[in-house]
Amino acid sequence: MTTAIPTERRPRADAERNRRRVLDAAMRVFAEHGPSATLGDVARAAGVGIGTIYRKFPDKQALLDALFEDKIDTIMGIVEEAALRDDPGEAFRGYLHGMIELHAHDRSLATVLFGPERYDRFPPGLRHRLGSTADRLIADAVAAGELRPGFTRQDTIALAVMVSTISLASRDTGPELWRRYASIVVDGTRPSAGSAPLAPEPPDFRAMTEALSRVL
């Protein structure tokens, strides 16, 4: 009995491998050069022709859109790793520092996450999982006296983006300078006897991402 050869399986597998190759290259290129990188830059990094890129992604925006899930997976890894720590203060500070470091090293992260209408691309289940885990880290740290009351996930985004501007400005003269300001920022979240209440109230999460999309 002759077994039929699945002639369509290999092309599909090859196409998926090529797509993954392009996405991996795009992750590296956009992280290094930011959203100013071109599809030609991605093609060269992936070792493919520009036509291959255009067959899979009609324009740069479509390629950035395709990177969205990979970026979210990376963030989930940071949040969930921090949540494994027993000490609430260390767990929160690991989460905040991890987010700052991610933004400092990836010049495209904010553009991909906070571009126009990006908030609506978060699958509800993933949004809840990410938000609830981060909120629990924050609430536990506040309850343990390790974090100033009133801190929110929105503050995490704002602080990470703030420090990332230092990373961008000093990348050629002091590529590790951002760590100085990360330490100042992270330590500054600890409460003290003279800590005033945080004010004013931050915008909600959606409003924060939409505001960032207008300036990044």
WOWOZI-V965666 format. One line per field, one symbol per residue. ss: DSSP state (a for helix, b for strand, c for the rest). psi: psi as a letter, one per 30 degrees, with the letter a starting at -180 (. if undefined). A space follows every 50 residues. Layout:
ss->???
psi->???
This chain:
ss->ccccccaaaaaaaaaaaaaaaaaaaaaaaaaaaaaaccaaaaaaaaccca aaaaaacccaaaaaaacaaaaaaaaaaaaaaaaccccaaaaaaaaaaaaa aaaaacccaaaaaaccccaaaccaaaaaaaaaaaaaaaaaaaaccccccc ccaaaaaaaaaaaaaaaaaccccccccaaaaaaaaaaccccccccccccc ccccaaaaaaaaaccc
psi->kkkkkiffeeeeeeeeeeeeeeeeeeeeeeeefaffllfeeeeeefhllf eeeffejfleeeeeeffeeeeeeeeeeeeeeeffkekeeeeeeeeeeeee eeeefjffeeeeeglkgeeffjkeeeeeeeeeeeeeeeeeeeefgfkkkf kleeeeeeeeeeefeeeefgeefifgefeefeeeeeeffkllegklkkla kllleeeeeeeefff.
